[in-house]
Amino acid sequence: MTGLHRIGGPLQRPLQRPGQRPGQRPGQRRGTWSAATATAAGVTTALAALLGVTAAGPAAGDVLRRAVIDPPRAERLHAIGRWQEIAGRLERASATDPFYVAADAASDLTSRVAVAGWSAPEIPRLVDALVATANPDGGYGLARPWDAYQDGTVNPATTSYAATTAGHVGPVLLAGLAAGVVPVPAVTRAMDSLLDQRRSYGGRCIAYSNAPADLAKPCVWNVHFGAADWVLRAARATGHRRTDAEHLARVATSWLAVLPQNPATGYWAYSSAGGAPQDLGHQIWTATAVDSLLGTPDATDLMLSRPLWRRQAERFHDYNAAAALGVITLRDCRYGTDPTVLRYAGSTENGSPYALKVIGARARTILSTCFPADRAGVRAGGRPVDDGRRAAAVVPVLRDLG
């Protein structure tokens, strides 16, 4: 899964529910992150608080056989155990998400694929359930009225949100299309929804939704770049409206000439309104989408080479951080044994049911993708599988934010 992205602003804060604080931007954290003023996401989950970051100790038999266990092997065993714990715990989070209806249907499909594959007998039923949540224009949303910006303007129930279409549902549709179980029209109708949606900023910004009131809002970068990237990938997969998709990608990336990535942090702000670096979840969707559009790894590599993403994970240690850390690991398997990743990849604080199911499915995918030789034991030498390789996910990496 390439990412379940939350409405609001990929991997990116959840949609605000009715009654949230006035003026809080949709999809954004309770405040853009800064070292001095960031608002903590909540109390650390009990599990995250108890987990250490040191490698697992040697088994008794290892101690008897030799004085020092192979450190890479111990590190790897610890990592495998951690990902197995995350997968098992969150796969049991089977509650239905009443707010994110389309995203929840996508997460149910994703969870089953992670365990049983696309050929499982119940997959067609889950595909039908997902496609049934589409709006009349082919896009996806909440299936209920919602005041996205908490400004008194209520979007109708049929509103299609770019984050839901391109981030929550779109990656699952493309993965299912490649597997031969999602029909082509389900993908092309979602493409049409985004390609035909009115754009803001003189036609240069992919708006937050197709609701007229949202056109006047700042351009949300993770939604903008994430939607353009998904449409381009879908066009390449289907051949549908490829010229239009390529034009949209050029328009989207034209912003980069005046929107430089901060060289000190590797981050962008949340939107065209500016401000401090955005949260980790929204940032990872922005960076990976920009990389995909440009055909380079540079934006995400710069972000990961700086310490801010680790500090954000440590400070907020919530589902937002966990979702992003899974995306980082599937992008590069070497992060599968990283102490920061292992400590916070299973955090569930503030997570909606659909997001928790996706995080669990992603952990299962990390096990099969990054540790395939270790399912029954550790390969000799204890080195990461395919060290240095960009991991290719078996299931779509859903971005849980937006």
C-alpha positions as CSV (number, residue, x, y, z in Angstrom):
1,M,0.0,0.0,0.0
2,T,1.5,3.2,-0.8
3,G,-0.4,5.1,1.8
4,L,-3.8,5.9,3.3
5,H,-4.0,9.6,3.4
6,R,-6.3,11.5,5.5
7,I,-8.8,14.0,4.3
8,G,-7.8,17.3,5.2
9,G,-4.5,17.9,4.0
10,P,-1.3,11.3,2.4
11,L,0.4,9.5,5.6
12,Q,-1.5,14.3,7.0
13,R,-3.6,14.5,10.0
14,P,-7.1,13.0,10.3
15,L,-10.2,14.8,9.2
16,Q,-11.5,16.9,12.0
17,R,-14.7,15.6,13.4
18,P,-17.7,17.9,14.1
19,G,-17.0,20.1,17.1
20,Q,-13.3,20.5,16.7
21,R,-11.6,23.7,17.6
22,P,-12.7,26.5,15.2
23,G,-9.9,27.6,12.8
24,Q,-8.1,24.3,13.0
25,R,-7.1,23.4,9.4
26,P,-8.4,20.1,8.1
27,G,-6.0,17.2,7.9
28,Q,-3.5,19.2,9.9
29,R,-2.1,18.4,13.3
30,R,-3.3,20.4,16.3
31,G,-0.6,22.8,15.3
32,T,2.2,22.8,12.8
33,W,5.3,21.4,14.4
34,S,8.1,23.5,15.7
35,A,10.7,22.7,18.3
36,A,9.3,25.5,20.6
37,T,5.6,25.4,20.1
38,A,4.5,22.0,18.9
39,T,1.5,20.5,20.7
40,A,2.1,17.0,22.0
41,A,-0.2,14.5,20.4
42,G,-1.1,12.9,23.8
43,V,0.1,10.5,26.3
44,T,2.5,7.8,25.0
45,T,0.8,4.5,24.4
46,A,1.6,2.1,27.2
47,L,3.2,-0.3,24.7
48,A,5.5,2.4,23.2
49,A,6.5,3.5,26.7
50,L,7.5,0.0,27.7
51,L,9.4,-0.8,24.5
52,G,13.2,-0.4,24.5
53,V,15.3,0.4,21.5
54,T,18.2,-1.8,22.2
55,A,18.6,-5.1,20.5
56,A,16.9,-8.1,22.0
57,G,19.2,-10.0,24.4
58,P,20.5,-13.4,23.4
59,A,18.5,-16.5,24.2
60,A,19.8,-18.7,27.0
61,G,21.1,-21.3,24.6
62,D,23.2,-18.7,22.8
63,V,24.7,-17.6,26.0
64,L,25.8,-21.1,26.8
65,R,27.2,-21.8,23.4
66,R,29.2,-18.6,23.0
67,A,30.1,-15.5,25.0
68,V,28.7,-12.9,22.5
69,I,25.7,-13.4,20.2
70,D,26.1,-12.0,16.7
71,P,24.9,-8.4,17.2
72,P,23.3,-8.0,13.8
73,R,21.4,-11.2,14.3
74,A,20.1,-10.0,17.7
75,E,19.1,-6.7,16.2
76,R,17.2,-8.5,13.4
77,L,15.4,-10.9,15.7
78,H,14.3,-7.9,17.9
79,A,13.0,-6.1,14.8
80,I,11.1,-9.1,13.5
81,G,9.5,-9.6,16.9
82,R,8.4,-6.0,17.0
83,W,6.8,-6.0,13.5
84,Q,5.1,-9.3,14.3
85,E,3.7,-7.8,17.5
86,I,2.4,-4.7,15.7
87,A,0.8,-6.7,12.9
88,G,-0.9,-9.1,15.3
89,R,-2.2,-6.4,17.6
90,L,-3.5,-4.1,15.0
91,E,-4.9,-6.7,12.7
92,R,-7.3,-7.5,15.6
93,A,-8.6,-3.8,15.4
94,S,-11.6,-4.8,13.4
95,A,-14.0,-2.0,14.4
96,T,-15.8,-0.3,11.6
97,D,-14.9,3.4,11.1
98,P,-18.2,5.3,10.9
99,F,-16.6,8.6,9.8
100,Y,-14.1,7.6,7.1
101,V,-16.5,5.2,5.2
102,A,-14.5,4.9,2.0
103,A,-11.2,4.8,3.7
104,D,-12.5,2.1,6.0
105,A,-13.6,0.0,3.1
106,A,-10.1,0.4,1.6
107,S,-8.5,-0.6,4.9
108,D,-10.6,-3.7,5.1
109,L,-9.5,-4.8,1.6
110,T,-5.9,-3.9,2.4
111,S,-5.9,-5.9,5.7
112,R,-7.2,-9.0,4.0
113,V,-4.7,-8.7,1.1
114,A,-1.8,-8.4,3.5
115,V,-2.8,-11.7,5.2
116,A,-4.2,-13.8,2.3
117,G,-3.2,-12.1,-0.9
118,W,-5.4,-10.9,-3.8
119,S,-6.5,-14.4,-4.7
120,A,-8.4,-15.0,-1.4
121,P,-12.1,-15.9,-2.0
122,E,-13.5,-12.9,-0.2
123,I,-11.5,-10.3,-2.1
124,P,-14.1,-9.7,-4.9
125,R,-16.7,-8.9,-2.2
126,L,-14.4,-6.5,-0.5
127,V,-13.6,-4.8,-3.9
128,D,-17.3,-4.4,-4.6
129,A,-17.8,-2.9,-1.1
130,L,-15.0,-0.4,-1.7
131,V,-16.2,0.7,-5.2
132,A,-19.7,1.0,-3.8
133,T,-18.6,3.9,-1.7
134,A,-17.7,6.1,-4.7
135,N,-19.5,9.4,-5.3
136,P,-21.5,10.0,-8.5
137,D,-18.4,11.7,-10.0
138,G,-16.2,8.7,-9.3
139,G,-14.3,10.2,-6.5
140,Y,-14.4,9.3,-2.8
141,G,-15.3,11.1,0.4
142,L,-17.2,10.7,3.7
143,A,-20.7,10.0,2.6
144,R,-21.9,12.6,5.1
145,P,-22.1,16.4,5.3
146,W,-19.0,17.9,6.8
147,D,-17.6,21.4,7.6
148,A,-14.1,20.7,6.5
149,Y,-12.6,24.1,7.6
150,Q,-14.9,24.6,10.6
151,D,-15.9,28.0,9.1
152,G,-19.7,27.4,8.9
153,T,-19.6,26.1,5.3
154,V,-20.8,22.5,5.2
155,N,-19.8,20.4,2.3
156,P,-22.6,18.0,1.1
157,A,-22.4,14.3,1.6
158,T,-21.4,13.7,-2.0
159,T,-18.3,15.8,-1.8
160,S,-15.2,14.1,-3.2
161,Y,-12.0,14.9,-1.3
162,A,-8.7,14.7,-3.2
163,A,-7.0,13.2,-0.2
164,T,-9.5,10.3,0.1
165,T,-9.6,9.7,-3.7
166,A,-5.8,9.8,-4.2
167,G,-4.5,8.8,-0.8
168,H,-7.0,6.5,1.0
169,V,-8.6,4.7,-1.9
170,G,-6.5,5.3,-5.0
171,P,-3.5,3.3,-4.1
172,V,-5.7,0.3,-3.3
173,L,-7.5,0.6,-6.7
174,L,-4.2,0.6,-8.6
175,A,-2.8,-2.4,-6.7
176,G,-6.0,-4.3,-7.3
177,L,-6.0,-3.3,-11.0
178,A,-2.5,-4.7,-11.3
179,A,-3.7,-7.9,-9.5
180,G,-6.6,-8.2,-12.0
181,V,-9.4,-7.9,-9.4
182,V,-10.3,-4.2,-9.6
183,P,-12.1,-3.2,-12.8
184,V,-10.5,-0.5,-15.0
185,P,-13.6,1.8,-14.8
186,A,-13.2,2.1,-11.0
187,V,-9.8,3.6,-11.6
188,T,-10.6,5.8,-14.5
189,R,-13.7,7.3,-12.9
190,A,-11.6,8.2,-9.8
191,M,-9.1,9.8,-12.3
192,D,-11.8,11.8,-13.9
193,S,-13.0,13.1,-10.6
194,L,-9.6,14.6,-9.9
195,L,-8.8,15.7,-13.5
196,D,-12.2,17.4,-13.9
197,Q,-12.2,19.1,-10.5
198,R,-12.0,22.9,-10.6
199,R,-8.5,24.1,-9.5
200,S,-7.7,27.0,-7.3
201,Y,-4.9,29.6,-7.6
202,G,-5.7,30.4,-11.2
203,G,-5.8,26.7,-12.2
204,R,-2.5,25.9,-10.5
205,C,-3.6,24.1,-7.3
206,I,-5.5,20.8,-6.9
207,A,-8.1,21.9,-4.4
208,Y,-8.9,20.1,-1.1
209,S,-12.2,18.9,-2.5
210,N,-14.7,19.5,-5.3
211,A,-16.8,21.7,-3.0
212,P,-17.0,25.3,-4.3
213,A,-16.2,26.7,-0.8
214,D,-12.9,24.9,-0.6
215,L,-11.6,26.7,-3.8
216,A,-10.9,29.8,-1.8
217,K,-8.7,28.1,0.8
218,P,-4.8,27.8,0.8
219,C,-3.2,25.2,-1.3
220,V,-2.5,22.1,0.8
221,W,0.8,20.7,-0.5
222,N,0.4,17.1,0.4
223,V,-3.0,16.9,-1.2
224,H,-1.8,18.9,-4.3
225,F,1.3,16.8,-5.0
226,G,-0.2,13.6,-3.8
227,A,-3.2,13.9,-6.1
228,A,-1.1,14.8,-9.1
229,D,1.2,11.9,-8.5
230,W,-1.7,9.4,-8.2
231,V,-3.4,10.6,-11.4
232,L,-0.1,10.3,-13.3
233,R,0.5,6.8,-12.1
234,A,-3.1,5.8,-12.8
235,A,-2.8,7.2,-16.3
236,R,0.3,5.2,-17.0
237,A,-1.4,2.0,-15.7
238,T,-4.6,2.5,-17.7
239,G,-3.7,4.7,-20.6
240,H,-6.7,6.8,-19.7
241,R,-6.3,10.6,-20.4
242,R,-2.6,10.3,-20.2
243,T,-2.0,13.7,-21.9
244,D,-4.3,15.4,-19.3
245,A,-2.5,13.6,-16.4
246,E,0.9,14.7,-17.7
247,H,-0.3,18.3,-18.0
248,L,-1.6,18.2,-14.4
249,A,1.7,16.8,-13.2
250,R,3.6,19.7,-14.9
251,V,1.2,22.2,-13.4
252,A,1.6,20.7,-10.0
253,T,5.4,20.6,-10.1
254,S,5.7,24.2,-11.4
255,W,5.2,25.3,-7.8
256,L,8.6,23.8,-6.9
257,A,10.4,26.7,-8.5
258,V,9.0,29.0,-5.8
259,L,8.5,26.4,-3.1
260,P,11.9,25.1,-2.1
261,Q,12.3,22.3,0.3
262,N,13.9,23.6,3.5
263,P,17.5,22.5,3.3
264,A,17.9,22.5,7.1
265,T,14.9,20.2,7.9
266,G,14.0,18.6,4.5
267,Y,10.4,19.8,5.1
268,W,7.8,21.9,3.6
269,A,5.1,23.9,5.4
270,Y,1.6,22.4,5.4
271,S,0.1,24.8,2.9
272,S,0.6,28.0,0.8
273,A,-0.2,29.9,4.0
274,G,3.3,29.2,5.1
275,G,4.4,28.6,8.7
276,A,6.4,26.1,10.5
277,P,7.3,22.6,9.2
278,Q,4.3,20.4,8.8
279,D,3.8,17.2,10.8
280,L,5.5,13.9,9.9
281,G,2.5,12.2,8.3
282,H,1.7,15.1,5.9
283,Q,5.4,15.6,5.2
284,I,6.1,12.0,4.1
285,W,3.2,12.1,1.6
286,T,4.5,15.4,0.2
287,A,8.1,14.2,-0.1
288,T,7.3,10.8,-1.7
289,A,4.8,12.4,-4.1
290,V,7.3,15.0,-5.2
291,D,9.9,12.3,-5.7
292,S,7.5,10.2,-7.8
293,L,6.5,13.1,-10.0
294,L,10.1,14.1,-10.6
295,G,11.5,10.5,-10.8
296,T,14.1,11.0,-8.1
297,P,14.5,10.0,-4.5
298,D,15.9,13.4,-3.6
299,A,13.1,15.0,-1.5
300,T,12.7,12.0,0.8
301,D,16.4,11.4,1.0
302,L,16.9,15.0,2.2
303,M,14.2,14.7,4.7
304,L,15.5,11.4,6.2
305,S,19.1,12.8,6.3
306,R,17.9,15.5,8.8
307,P,16.9,14.9,12.4
308,L,13.4,16.6,12.4
309,W,11.4,13.5,11.5
310,R,12.9,11.6,14.4
311,R,12.2,14.4,16.8
312,Q,8.6,14.6,15.6
313,A,8.1,10.8,16.1
314,E,9.5,11.0,19.6
315,R,7.5,14.1,20.5
316,F,4.1,13.0,19.2
317,H,4.4,9.2,19.2
318,D,0.9,8.8,17.8
319,Y,-0.8,7.0,14.9
320,N,0.3,9.7,12.6
321,A,4.0,9.0,13.3
322,A,3.4,5.2,13.1
323,A,1.8,5.5,9.7
324,A,4.6,7.6,8.4
325,L,7.3,5.3,9.8
326,G,5.7,2.3,8.0
327,V,5.9,4.2,4.7
328,I,9.6,5.1,5.3
329,T,10.4,1.4,6.0
330,L,8.7,0.1,2.9
331,R,10.5,2.7,0.9
332,D,13.9,1.4,2.2
333,C,14.1,-1.8,4.2
334,R,17.1,-0.7,6.1
335,Y,14.8,1.3,8.3
336,G,13.1,-1.9,9.4
337,T,15.7,-2.2,12.2
338,D,16.0,1.5,13.0
339,P,15.5,2.2,16.7
340,T,13.3,5.2,16.2
341,V,11.1,3.3,13.7
342,L,10.8,0.3,16.0
343,R,9.9,2.3,19.0
344,Y,7.1,4.3,17.5
345,A,5.8,2.3,14.5
346,G,3.1,0.7,16.6
347,S,1.8,3.8,18.3
348,T,-2.0,4.1,18.2
349,E,-2.7,7.4,20.0
350,N,-5.5,9.4,18.3
351,G,-5.9,6.8,15.5
352,S,-9.2,6.1,13.8
353,P,-10.2,2.5,13.3
354,Y,-9.4,2.5,9.5
355,A,-5.9,3.9,10.1
356,L,-5.0,1.3,12.7
357,K,-6.0,-1.5,10.4
358,V,-3.8,-0.1,7.7
359,I,-0.8,0.3,10.1
360,G,-1.3,-3.4,11.0
361,A,-1.4,-4.5,7.4
362,R,1.6,-2.4,6.6
363,A,3.6,-4.2,9.4
364,R,2.6,-7.5,7.9
365,T,3.8,-6.3,4.5
366,I,7.1,-5.1,6.0
367,L,7.7,-8.6,7.4
368,S,7.1,-10.2,4.0
369,T,9.0,-7.6,2.1
370,C,11.9,-6.7,4.3
371,F,12.4,-9.9,6.2
372,P,11.4,-12.7,3.8
373,A,14.3,-15.0,4.8
374,D,13.6,-14.6,8.4
375,R,10.0,-15.9,8.7
376,A,11.4,-19.1,10.1
377,G,14.8,-18.0,11.2
378,V,17.5,-15.4,10.5
379,R,19.7,-15.7,7.5
380,A,23.4,-16.2,8.2
381,G,25.3,-13.0,8.8
382,G,22.2,-11.2,10.1
383,R,22.4,-8.5,7.4
384,P,19.1,-6.8,6.2
385,V,17.6,-8.5,3.3
386,D,18.3,-6.6,0.0
387,D,20.3,-4.0,1.9
388,G,20.3,-0.8,0.0
389,R,17.3,-1.6,-2.1
390,R,14.1,0.5,-2.3
391,A,11.5,-1.9,-1.0
392,A,8.6,-2.7,-3.3
393,A,5.4,-3.2,-1.3
394,V,3.3,-6.3,-1.8
395,V,0.2,-4.4,-1.0
396,P,-0.5,-0.7,-1.5
397,V,1.0,1.6,1.1
398,L,-2.0,3.6,2.2
399,R,-1.3,7.0,3.5
400,D,-3.3,7.6,6.6
401,L,-3.4,11.3,6.5
402,G,-4.5,14.3,4.5
